[in-house]
Amino acid sequence: MPHAKVRFDMKTLPAERLMAELSLWSADLTRLADEITRVDEYADIYHIDVSDGHFSPAFLFFPDVVAQIRQLTHKPLHVHLMVDDRILLEQIDQFAEAGADIISVHAENQRLDQALTRIEEYGCVPGLVLQLPTPVSAAETWLPRVGILTLLGTLMGVKGQDLSEQACGRLHEARQLIGRCGAEHRILLAADGAIRSHTVPALRESGADTVVMGSLAFNASDYRETMLWSRALR
């Protein structure tokens, strides 16, 4: 497959403030179009979790749904693949063709080199995700090839957990790793898991460029106020 034209330039995203990456897993899925219309003004990125029920215990989001979401917003779509190696490349194909701008795969996947190459061939931004038990140093080899590094602050695929005590230290370590890797392109550092009003300031202070907001955004009593608060975190 020849390299496609790059779909999305990460340099167009804000650099001076914390970004809001809104997790559609927490939207009202029976009214998804209405939900996207409601939150779109303050969303920097939409985060779409994809899980096969094997690599991660949940089972969610399909390419057809992503293709519909693509018609509803011009904001970048970040697909986070939590899938077994046996179907990883095929899943990249399907979600790239559905309209994803960013596709992240796990450092724990065995076909990581092939996966990053396949994402690049579609013109999507490759991303890397580390589960909580995986050492941050596991990302070092791959950093020059990715545009976003996501660290999970909870166990994968289960909602409602508390933030791990290791999360902030891991973000700080990753921030230093990114600074030393020598990449000429921008690499975003994302925090995913237990994103709540009392955890966001510490995650930002530890180096996060973006946080994957679920209920904090979609269930906020005042969505606009919540977004303005998070944007004020420098």
C-alpha positions in Angstrom: 0.0 0.0 0.0 1.5 3.4 -1.0 1.7 6.1 1.7 -1.4 8.2 1.6 -1.6 11.9 2.1 -1.4 12.8 5.8 -5.0 13.4 7.0 -4.3 15.5 10.0 -1.5 17.7 11.3 -0.9 17.5 15.0 0.6 20.9 14.9 -2.8 22.4 14.4 -3.9 21.4 17.9 -3.5 23.9 20.8 0.0 23.9 22.4 -0.6 26.5 25.1 -3.3 24.8 27.2 -4.6 21.4 28.3 -6.7 19.8 25.6 -10.0 18.0 26.1 -10.1 14.6 24.4 -13.7 13.5 24.8 -14.4 9.8 25.2 -17.5 8.8 23.3 -17.8 5.8 25.4 -19.3 8.1 28.0 -21.8 9.8 25.7 -25.4 8.9 25.6 -25.1 6.3 22.8 -28.8 6.4 22.0 -28.4 10.1 21.1 -24.9 10.2 19.7 -25.5 12.8 17.0 -27.1 15.1 19.5 -24.3 14.6 22.0 -21.6 15.4 19.5 -23.5 18.6 18.5 -23.8 19.5 22.2 -20.1 19.2 23.0 -18.4 19.9 19.7 -17.5 23.5 20.4 -15.1 22.6 23.2 -13.9 19.2 22.1 -10.3 19.2 20.8 -10.2 15.5 19.9 -12.8 12.7 20.1 -11.5 9.5 21.7 -13.1 6.3 20.4 -12.3 3.1 22.3 -12.4 -0.1 20.3 -12.2 -3.4 22.2 -12.6 -7.0 21.1 -13.6 -8.6 24.4 -10.3 -10.5 24.5 -7.4 -8.0 24.7 -9.6 -5.9 26.8 -12.8 -7.1 28.7 -15.1 -4.6 27.1 -16.6 -4.9 23.6 -17.2 -1.7 21.9 -17.3 0.6 18.9 -17.6 -0.5 15.3 -16.2 0.9 12.1 -19.7 1.7 10.8 -20.3 3.9 13.8 -17.0 5.7 13.3 -18.0 6.4 9.7 -21.2 8.0 10.9 -19.3 10.0 13.5 -17.0 11.2 10.8 -20.0 12.9 9.1 -20.9 14.7 12.3 -17.7 16.6 13.1 -14.6 18.0 11.6 -12.7 17.5 14.9 -10.0 14.8 14.8 -11.1 11.2 15.7 -8.6 9.2 17.8 -9.3 5.5 17.6 -7.8 3.5 20.5 -7.5 -0.1 19.5 -7.5 -2.6 22.3 -7.5 -5.7 20.1 -5.7 -9.0 19.8 -2.8 -9.3 17.4 -4.6 -11.7 15.2 -7.0 -9.0 14.0 -4.9 -5.9 14.7 -4.0 -5.1 11.1 -7.5 -5.7 9.8 -8.9 -3.4 12.5 -6.5 -0.7 11.4 -7.7 -1.1 7.9 -11.4 -0.9 8.8 -11.1 2.1 11.1 -8.7 4.1 8.8 -11.2 3.6 6.0 -14.0 4.7 8.3 -12.3 8.1 8.8 -10.0 7.9 11.8 -7.4 10.6 12.0 -5.3 9.1 14.8 -5.0 5.4 15.5 -3.3 4.2 18.6 -2.2 0.6 19.3 -0.8 -0.9 22.4 2.9 -1.4 23.3 1.8 -4.8 24.5 0.8 -5.9 21.0 3.3 -8.2 19.4 2.8 -6.9 15.8 3.6 -3.3 16.8 6.1 -2.6 14.0 3.6 -3.8 11.4 0.8 -1.9 13.0 2.6 1.5 13.1 3.6 1.0 9.4 0.0 0.2 8.4 -1.3 3.3 10.2 1.3 5.5 8.5 0.4 4.0 5.1 -3.1 5.3 5.5 -1.9 8.8 6.3 -3.2 8.6 9.9 -1.2 9.7 12.9 0.2 6.6 14.7 -0.2 6.5 18.5 1.1 4.3 21.2 -0.7 3.3 24.5 0.8 1.8 27.6 -1.1 -0.2 30.1 -0.5 0.6 33.8 1.9 -2.4 34.5 4.0 -1.7 31.3 7.2 0.3 32.0 7.3 3.7 30.4 10.7 2.9 29.0 8.9 0.4 26.6 7.8 3.4 24.5 11.3 4.7 23.9 12.1 2.7 20.8 8.8 3.7 19.1 8.5 7.4 20.0 10.1 8.8 16.8 7.3 7.0 14.9 4.3 8.2 16.9 2.4 11.5 17.3 0.7 10.7 20.6 1.7 8.6 23.6 -1.2 7.6 25.9 -0.6 6.3 29.4 -3.5 4.5 31.2 -3.9 5.6 34.8 -6.2 2.7 35.6 -6.6 -1.0 34.6 -7.7 -1.3 31.0 -11.3 -1.4 29.9 -13.1 -1.0 33.2 -14.9 2.3 34.1 -15.1 3.9 37.5 -11.7 3.1 38.9 -9.6 5.4 41.0 -6.4 6.9 39.6 -3.3 4.8 40.3 -0.7 6.3 42.6 1.8 5.6 39.9 0.0 7.6 37.2 1.5 11.1 37.8 5.1 9.7 38.2 4.7 7.8 34.9 3.5 10.9 33.1 6.5 12.8 34.4 8.8 10.0 33.2 7.2 9.9 29.8 7.4 13.7 29.5 11.2 13.4 30.0 11.4 10.5 27.6 9.7 12.6 24.9 12.0 15.5 25.5 15.1 13.2 25.0 13.9 11.2 22.0 15.0 13.7 19.4 11.8 13.6 17.3 11.4 16.5 15.0 7.6 16.3 15.1 5.2 17.0 17.9 4.4 14.1 20.3 1.4 14.6 22.5 1.3 13.0 25.9 -2.2 11.9 26.9 -3.6 10.7 30.3 -6.5 8.2 30.1 -8.4 6.8 33.1 -9.9 8.3 36.2 -10.2 11.7 34.7 -12.0 13.7 37.4 -12.0 17.3 38.6 -9.7 16.4 41.5 -7.2 14.4 39.3 -6.9 16.6 36.2 -4.7 19.4 37.8 -2.1 16.9 39.0 -2.1 15.1 35.6 -1.6 18.4 33.8 1.2 19.4 36.2 2.8 16.0 35.6 3.1 16.7 31.9 -0.2 15.7 30.2 -1.0 17.7 27.0 -4.5 16.1 26.8 -6.8 14.2 29.1 -9.4 11.6 27.9 -12.6 13.0 29.5 -15.6 10.8 29.9 -18.3 11.6 32.5 -16.4 14.7 33.5 -17.5 16.3 30.3 -20.6 14.4 29.2 -22.2 14.4 32.7 -21.1 17.9 33.8 -23.8 20.0 35.3 -22.3 22.9 33.3 -20.4 21.6 30.4 -19.1 25.0 29.2 -17.9 25.9 32.6 -16.1 22.6 33.0 -14.3 23.0 29.6 -13.3 26.6 30.4 -11.9 25.4 33.8 -9.8 22.7 32.2 -8.5 25.1 29.5 -7.3 27.4 32.2 -4.9 24.8 33.5 -1.5 25.8 32.2 
